[in-house]
């Protein structure tokens, strides 16, 4: 029983990061109807910026805030410079742009900071909590994620800008008719998604260590959480991210399947989950089916 609780707690901690990535993926998907395959690399690059600031002597939380702010600005610039000109281009053009952005950020980080593994500090430490069921960093990851989700909920429900962004994502044509600048709402969505990804990167870096390929697996789990919860439901994507984290930790405990489910098969699990959900419920558990009338 204690082992089960420990696995669930650890799954909630990693699920919090997957939830952040799933939310970032869904925000961009709702803005441009495409999945951002470079979302993980954007988060990784932001984490390297925070690491560099800390190495230069800045306190952790100062580096954290600066990295999040720079990520927001970078997300806006990427949308304005790269994706806005090809907004109406074929899907393949957008896919090539995402792959190019992925390669540029990955290679750029390797060139600037090299590909050696680096330690990233935790602001919460690693002391045991709840009789060893989780440590302070895992609790911190869950706490920061939940606080971030509450702030986003209040922003989208209680501010004019948040309501304008929701309207632009739900019905761009109608939003334009009432004076909403849809293009800039999309850019702000990119900026917020980049900032959320940066938070996820800085929270997971003390666990997986910092290197240019650190976010590949996390992004796949984020995709799995977004697909499980529903690409049209930010709240569902968050729940999906937490669910993926817990399921990932519980599957190795299943008799017959668990012993052979090693660490090397965990990424395969994420891909299998994505395919299974798409086969039986393409809109996800909490997503809605979109019907177009022609």
N, C-alpha and C positions, 0 to 999 in steps of 0.2 A: 504493500500500500504506500509506504514511504517513497519507494522508487517511482511509483506511478505519479504521485504528487510532484516529485522532483522533475519528472519529464514534462508534466503539464506546465509547471512554472517556467521551466526553461523554454518550452514551446511558446508560451505567451510573450516571453522576452524577445525571442527572435521574431515571433509573429508581429510584434510592434514595429520592427524595422520593415518587414514585408508589407505591413499595412501602410506605412509611409510611402514606400515605393509604389504600391498599388494605387494609392490616392493620387500621386504625381502622374502616373500613367493615365488614369481616368480623366484627370483635369485636361491634359493635352489631347486625349482622344475626343473629349466632348467639344474641344475648341476647333480641331481640324479634321476629325474623323479618321485619324491615323494613329498607330502606335509608335511611340518614340523609342526606337531601338538604341538610341544613344543616351537614354535617361541615366543608366548606371554610370556611364563614363563622365557625364556632367557632374554627378554626385562625387565620383572619385576625384575629379580635378579640383572640386571645391574643397574636399578633405585635404588634399595636398597643399592647397593655399593656407588652410588653417594650420597644418603642420609646420609650414614654413614660417608663419607668423609666430607660432609658439617657439620655434627654434631661434627666432630673432629676439626672443625675450618677452613677448607679449603674454599677459595672463590668458588662461584657457578661455574664459568667457568673452574676453575682448576679441580674441581670435575667432571664436565661434560666431559672434555677432557680425564681425567684418566679413567673414567667409559667406555667411547667409546673405548679407546685403550685396556683396559682389556677385553671388550666384543669381540673385534676383535680377540685377542689372544685366548680367550675361545672358540669362534666359530671354529677357526682352530684346536684347540686341540680336540674338540668334534668330528669333522670329522675324524681326524687322529686316535684317540683312539677308538671311538665307531662305526662309520659308515663305515670307510674304510674296516675293516675286514669283514663286512657283505654286501659289495657292490653288490656282485653277489648272495646273498642269496634270497630266496623267498620274495615276497612283505610282507607277514605276519610277517616275521622276522624283517623287517624294521619298520613295524607298531608297533610291541611290543617294539622295541627300542625307538621309539618316545614317546610312552606312559610311558615307564620307565623314560625317561629323563624328561618328564612333571612332573611326580610324585616326582622325586628326587629334582628338582629345587623348586617345590611348597612346599614340606615338609621341605626342607633345609632352605628356606627363613623363613618359619614359626618357625622353631626351633631356628634359629639364632636371628631373629628380632621380633618374636612372631606375632600373627595374629591380633593385635590391629591396628586400622586405624591411620595413621600418616599423618601429613601435609607435603607437599613437596613445597619448595619455587618456585616462578616464577621469572625469571630474568627480566621480562618485566613489572611486576606490573599488576594491573587490572583497570587502568583508562579508562574511556569511550572515544571512538573515533567515528568520523563520526556521531555526534549527537546521540550517544548512540546505534548505530547499531551494534557495536562490541567493545571489550575492547582491551587494549594493549597486553594482553597475547594471545588472539585469533589472532591478527595481527602478533605477533611474531611467533606463530605456523605456519602460512601460509608462512611467510618470510623465516624461517629456512628450511621448507620443500622444497620450491622452490629453495633456494640456494643449498640444498643438491642434488636436482634433476639435476640442471645445472652442478654441479661438477661431478656427476656420468656420465652425458652425455659426458662431455669433456673427462673424463677418458676412457670411453669405445670407443670413436670415435677417440681420438687423441693421445693415448699412446700405446706403443708396448705391455705392459702388459695387458692393457684393450682389445686390439685386440686379444691377445693370449687367454684370458679368453672367449671372444665371440666365437672364433674358437673352443675351447675345448668343449664349451656347444653345439654348432651347429653340429659338426661332430668330435667326439673324435678320431675315427680311422684315419681320414685324418690329424688331428692335430698331432697325434703321429708320423706320417710319416715325418712331416716337423720339428720334434725335440721339439715340445711343451710338457712339462711335465704335462699331463692332470690331474694326481692325485693332484698335487700341485695347479693347477688352480681351481680344485673343492674345495680344502681346503680354498683357498683365497676367493672363492665365499661364503663359509660358514662364514668366518670371516667378510666379508663386510655385509652380511645379518644380522649377530649378531650385528654389529655396528649400522646399520640402525635401527634395532629394539630397540636398547638402546636409540637412539635419540627419537624415537616415545614414548617410555616409560617415559622418563624424561620430554617430552613436555606435555603429557596427565596427568601425576601424579598430578599437581596442580589443575586439574579439577575434577578428579574422586577420589582423595586422594590415598595414598600409602598403600597397603596391598597385601598379597600374591595372591589373586584372582582378582586383579584389571584389568588384561589384557585379561581375558576370553572373555568378550564381544567385546573388541577391536579386538581381533584375529578373531572372527567370522565375524565382519565387514570387516576386511582385506581380509579374504577368499572370502567374497561376492564381494568385489571390484576386486580381482584378477580374479575370475571366470567371472564377468561381462565384464571386459576389455579383458581378454584372458590370460591364463596361459603361452602362448608362446610369449606374448608381454609385456615387462616391461613398455613401455609407455602407453599401453592400460590399464595395471593394475593400474597405477597412476591415469589416467582419471577415471577409474572405482571407485577407492577409493574416489575421490572428488565427483563423482556422487552419490555414496551411502550416503555420508554425507549430501548432499543437499536433496536427496529424503527422507531420514529418517526424516529430519526436516519439509519437506513440507507435508508428508502424514497426520499428525494430523490435517492439515488445510482443508483436503478434506471433503465436506459435507457428512453426514451420517456415513462415515467410520472414519473420524478424531476423533470425540468425544469419540469413544470407543477404540481408538488406544492409550492406555495409555503407560506409561513408561515400564510397565511389559511386553508389547508385542513387544518392539523394537528388542529384540534378535530374536523373532519369525520372524519378518520382514526380517532380514538378512538371515535366513535359507530358508524362502519362496523364496527370490530373487535368492539364489543359485540354488534351485531346478528348478525354472522357467527358468533360463538361460540355465541350463543343458538340459532341455526338448526341448527347441526351437532352441538353438544355442550352442551346446556343446563346441565349440571352443572359445566362447566369441565374443564380438562385434568387437574386433580388432585382435583376435588370428587367427592362420592359422591351417587348418586341416592337420594332418600328415598322409601320405599314405605310408604304408610299402609294398614293393614288395617281394613276396616269390616265 
